[in-house]
Amino acid sequence: MENTIIFFWSDHGDGLPFFKRELYDRGLHVPLVIRFPGKRDAGKREPRLISSIDFAPTVLSLAGIKPPSYMQGKAFLGKYKSTALNNYVYAARDRMDSEYDRVRAVRDTRYKYIRNFHPELPPYQNIDYRLQQDMMKEMLVMKDKGELNSTQMKWFAPTKPGEELYDLTNDPYELNNLAADPKQQTTLNRFRKEMDRWLKEVKDLGAVEENQLISSMWHGDHPPSTADVRIDVNGDNIVTLSCETSSASIGFKIVDEGGLEPVTWMVYTKPFEISKGQTVRTVAQRIGFEKSKEVEKRL
């Protein structure tokens, strides 16, 4: 442990109402703590803007590996630490379990700009996971009784503005939308241009209907099937499993001679040994594909 660098961060997994799934800082600004061996840099705070896409290149940089050029993020620590700071960080939401609302955001060190592509939809969405929470149930009861104040009722507005702009220094809870303020038009236009540039750069597909995206991925109306698993057993009773479908995961079970079958599948990672009379049962699946047929071989 003394030679290990540890990252701790949170994603608001508790699902607090008006936090999780929102593009306000209360939904995006999460804690990040890094522990270095020997308490190096203990107590140091990093003022730069960091996005979660920066984690992967940073881990590679700390391991002495140059991040590949196709990674969008910037390493903020290690041998290949980027000298270029993030002028902006970006956020998006689309699918929220059963509900959908296309929203994009861009933030610098002071301002947050939010673009709502469906202003006709309310900010609040009825999501089954959210509705299981006692806090959410109580909040809805209070809303119906008229017991929420005007700030709390912002979440339950019937529609949203097309654009939102917040001064995070003076309005950290993002309650005062400045998009219509004549004094903020220069800032608003700057963020509009940056949003347009980013959407083009990342080839944002949020405007494409989900059924069209799925159809293009499947090359038709139905998902492709994962190829069946090939089972090879050598003379030492070592089993090797393979699948022609790239990136497919292979699951297997070892059934005893008496027919006793494990309840759960094991994930295949390397060749394994079986005994005379045992049966190997396999199945494979790639995400977005139909699973393969179950294939088995008895030794």
C-alpha positions in Angstrom: 0.0 0.0 0.0 2.9 2.4 0.7 3.8 2.3 -3.0 0.3 2.8 -4.3 -1.4 5.9 -5.5 -5.1 5.9 -4.6 -7.9 7.9 -6.3 -11.1 8.5 -4.3 -14.1 10.2 -6.0 -17.8 10.2 -5.7 -20.6 10.3 -8.4 -23.5 11.3 -6.2 -24.6 7.6 -6.2 -27.1 8.3 -3.4 -29.3 9.9 -6.0 -30.3 13.0 -3.9 -33.3 14.8 -5.5 -32.2 17.7 -7.8 -28.6 16.5 -7.6 -28.0 13.3 -9.4 -28.6 13.5 -13.2 -28.5 17.3 -13.1 -26.0 19.5 -14.9 -25.8 22.0 -12.2 -22.6 22.0 -10.0 -24.4 20.1 -7.3 -24.7 17.2 -9.8 -21.4 17.6 -11.5 -18.9 18.9 -8.9 -17.8 15.8 -7.1 -15.0 15.3 -4.5 -11.7 13.9 -5.7 -9.0 12.9 -3.2 -5.6 11.4 -4.3 -3.3 9.7 -1.8 0.4 9.5 -2.7 2.9 7.2 -1.0 4.7 8.8 1.9 2.0 11.5 2.2 3.5 13.4 -0.6 1.7 16.7 -1.4 -0.6 16.0 1.6 -3.2 18.8 2.0 -2.4 20.3 -1.4 -5.4 21.6 -3.4 -5.5 21.6 -7.2 -7.2 24.7 -8.6 -7.4 23.7 -12.2 -10.6 22.4 -13.9 -10.5 18.6 -14.0 -13.0 16.4 -15.8 -13.6 12.7 -15.4 -12.2 12.2 -18.9 -8.8 13.4 -17.4 -8.6 10.4 -15.1 -7.5 7.7 -17.6 -4.6 9.7 -19.2 -3.6 10.8 -15.7 -3.3 7.2 -14.5 -1.3 6.3 -17.6 1.0 9.3 -17.0 1.5 8.3 -13.4 2.5 4.8 -14.6 5.1 6.4 -17.0 3.0 5.6 -20.1 2.3 8.3 -22.6 -1.4 8.7 -23.1 -2.5 8.0 -26.7 -3.4 11.0 -28.8 -7.0 9.8 -29.3 -7.8 10.3 -25.6 -9.8 13.5 -25.1 -8.6 14.2 -21.5 -5.5 15.8 -20.2 -3.1 14.2 -17.7 -2.9 16.5 -14.6 -0.2 14.4 -12.8 2.7 12.3 -13.6 5.5 12.1 -16.2 3.2 13.3 -19.0 1.3 15.9 -17.1 -0.2 18.4 -19.5 1.0 22.0 -19.3 -2.2 23.1 -21.0 -5.0 23.7 -18.5 -8.7 23.0 -19.3 -10.2 26.4 -20.1 -13.6 24.6 -20.0 -15.1 21.4 -18.9 -18.3 19.9 -20.5 -21.2 17.8 -19.4 -24.2 16.1 -21.0 -27.4 14.2 -20.1 -29.7 12.2 -22.4 -31.1 8.9 -21.2 -32.1 8.8 -17.6 -33.4 5.3 -17.1 -36.9 5.4 -18.7 -36.8 9.2 -19.3 -35.1 11.3 -21.9 -34.0 14.9 -21.9 -31.1 16.2 -24.1 -29.1 18.8 -22.1 -25.5 20.0 -22.6 -23.4 22.2 -20.4 -20.0 24.0 -20.5 -18.2 25.6 -17.5 -15.2 27.7 -16.9 -13.7 28.8 -13.6 -16.6 31.3 -13.0 -19.5 30.7 -15.3 -21.8 27.8 -16.3 -23.8 27.7 -19.5 -26.6 25.2 -20.0 -28.4 24.5 -23.3 -31.8 22.8 -23.0 -32.7 21.1 -26.3 -36.1 20.2 -25.0 -37.3 23.4 -23.2 -40.9 22.1 -23.5 -40.0 19.4 -20.9 -40.0 20.1 -17.2 -36.7 19.9 -15.2 -38.1 17.2 -13.0 -38.6 13.7 -14.5 -40.6 10.8 -12.9 -37.9 8.1 -12.6 -38.8 4.9 -10.9 -35.4 4.7 -9.0 -35.9 8.2 -7.7 -39.5 7.5 -6.7 -38.4 4.7 -4.4 -36.6 7.1 -2.1 -38.3 8.3 1.1 -36.9 11.8 0.6 -38.4 12.0 -2.9 -41.8 10.7 -1.7 -41.9 13.3 1.0 -40.9 16.1 -1.4 -43.7 15.2 -3.8 -46.2 15.2 -0.9 -45.0 18.6 0.2 -45.3 19.9 -3.4 -48.9 18.7 -3.7 -49.7 20.4 -0.4 -48.0 23.7 -1.5 -45.4 23.4 1.3 -42.3 23.9 -1.0 -40.9 27.4 -1.3 -40.3 29.1 -4.6 -36.7 28.0 -4.8 -37.6 24.3 -4.2 -40.4 24.6 -6.8 -37.9 25.6 -9.5 -37.4 21.9 -10.1 -41.1 21.3 -10.7 -41.6 24.1 -13.3 -43.6 23.0 -16.3 -40.9 24.0 -18.8 -37.3 25.1 -19.0 -35.5 28.1 -20.6 -33.7 27.3 -23.8 -30.5 28.6 -22.3 -29.2 29.1 -18.8 -26.2 31.1 -17.6 -24.9 31.3 -14.0 -22.2 33.3 -12.2 -20.8 30.5 -10.0 -18.8 33.0 -7.9 -21.8 35.0 -6.9 -24.5 32.4 -7.3 -23.0 29.0 -6.4 -26.4 27.3 -6.2 -27.2 28.4 -9.8 -30.6 29.9 -8.9 -30.3 33.2 -10.9 -30.4 32.6 -14.6 -28.5 35.5 -16.3 -29.1 34.4 -19.9 -31.5 37.3 -20.5 -29.4 39.9 -18.7 -28.2 42.5 -21.2 -25.0 43.0 -19.2 -24.1 39.3 -19.7 -24.6 39.0 -23.5 -20.8 39.1 -24.2 -20.3 36.2 -21.8 -23.4 34.4 -23.1 -22.2 34.6 -26.7 -18.7 33.3 -25.7 -20.3 30.3 -24.2 -22.6 29.7 -27.1 -19.7 29.6 -29.5 -17.7 27.3 -27.2 -20.7 25.0 -26.9 -21.1 24.9 -30.7 -17.4 24.2 -31.2 -17.4 21.3 -28.7 -20.6 19.7 -30.1 -18.9 19.7 -33.5 -15.6 18.5 -32.2 -17.0 15.5 -30.3 -19.5 14.7 -33.1 -22.4 14.9 -30.7 -25.2 12.5 -31.7 -27.8 13.6 -29.3 -30.0 15.0 -32.0 -30.3 11.6 -33.7 -33.3 9.5 -32.6 -32.3 6.5 -30.5 -34.0 4.0 -32.9 -31.8 5.4 -35.7 -28.6 5.1 -33.7 -29.5 1.5 -32.8 -30.4 0.6 -36.4 -27.1 2.0 -37.6 -25.2 0.0 -35.0 -27.1 -3.2 -35.8 -27.2 -2.5 -39.6 -30.8 -3.4 -39.5 -33.9 -3.8 -37.2 -32.5 -6.6 -35.1 -29.2 -7.0 -33.1 -26.6 -9.3 -34.6 -25.9 -12.6 -32.8 -22.7 -13.3 -30.9 -20.8 -16.2 -32.5 -20.9 -19.6 -30.6 -18.0 -20.4 -28.3 -15.3 -22.8 -29.6 -14.2 -25.3 -27.0 -10.7 -26.8 -27.4 -9.3 -29.4 -25.0 -5.7 -30.6 -25.2 -4.2 -33.9 -24.0 -3.7 -32.5 -20.5 -7.4 -31.8 -20.1 -6.7 -28.0 -20.4 -9.7 -26.2 -21.8 -9.3 -23.1 -24.1 -12.4 -21.1 -25.0 -12.6 -18.6 -27.9 -15.2 -16.6 -29.8 -15.0 -15.1 -33.3 -17.0 -12.1 -32.3 -14.6 -9.4 -31.3 -14.9 -8.0 -27.7 -17.4 -10.7 -26.7 -17.4 -12.0 -23.1 -17.4 -15.7 -22.6 -19.2 -17.4 -19.6 -18.8 -21.0 -18.7 -19.9 -23.6 -16.2 -18.3 -26.9 -15.2 -20.9 -29.6 -14.8 -19.9 -32.6 -12.7 -20.3 -36.1 -13.9 -23.4 -36.5 -11.8 -25.1 -33.5 -13.6 -24.6 -31.0 -10.8 -24.6 -27.6 -12.4 -23.4 -24.4 -10.7 -26.1 -21.7 -10.4 -23.9 -18.8 -11.8 -21.7 -18.5 -14.8 -18.0 -17.8 -14.5 -16.2 -15.3 -16.7 -13.6 -16.9 -18.9 -10.2 -15.2 -18.6 -7.6 -18.0 -19.2 -7.4 -21.7 -19.9 -8.5 -24.1 -17.1 -8.4 -27.8 -16.3 -11.3 -30.2 -16.1 -11.5 -33.8 -15.0 -12.7 -36.9 -16.8 -16.5 -37.1 -16.9 -17.0 -33.3 -16.4 -18.8 -31.1 -19.0 -18.0 -27.6 -20.0 -21.0 -25.5 -20.8 -20.4 -22.1 -22.5 -22.2 -19.0 -23.8 -20.9 -15.7 -25.2 -22.3 -12.2 -25.6 -21.1 -8.9 -26.8 -22.9 -5.8 -25.6 -25.5 -4.8 -28.1 -25.6 -8.3 -29.6 -27.8 -11.3 -29.0 -26.1 -13.9 -26.9 -24.8 -17.0 -28.6 -26.3 -20.5 -28.3 -25.1 -22.5 -25.4 -22.4 -24.9 -26.5 -21.0 -27.8 -24.3 -18.4 -30.5 -24.5 -18.0 -33.5 -22.2 -14.5 -34.8 -21.4 
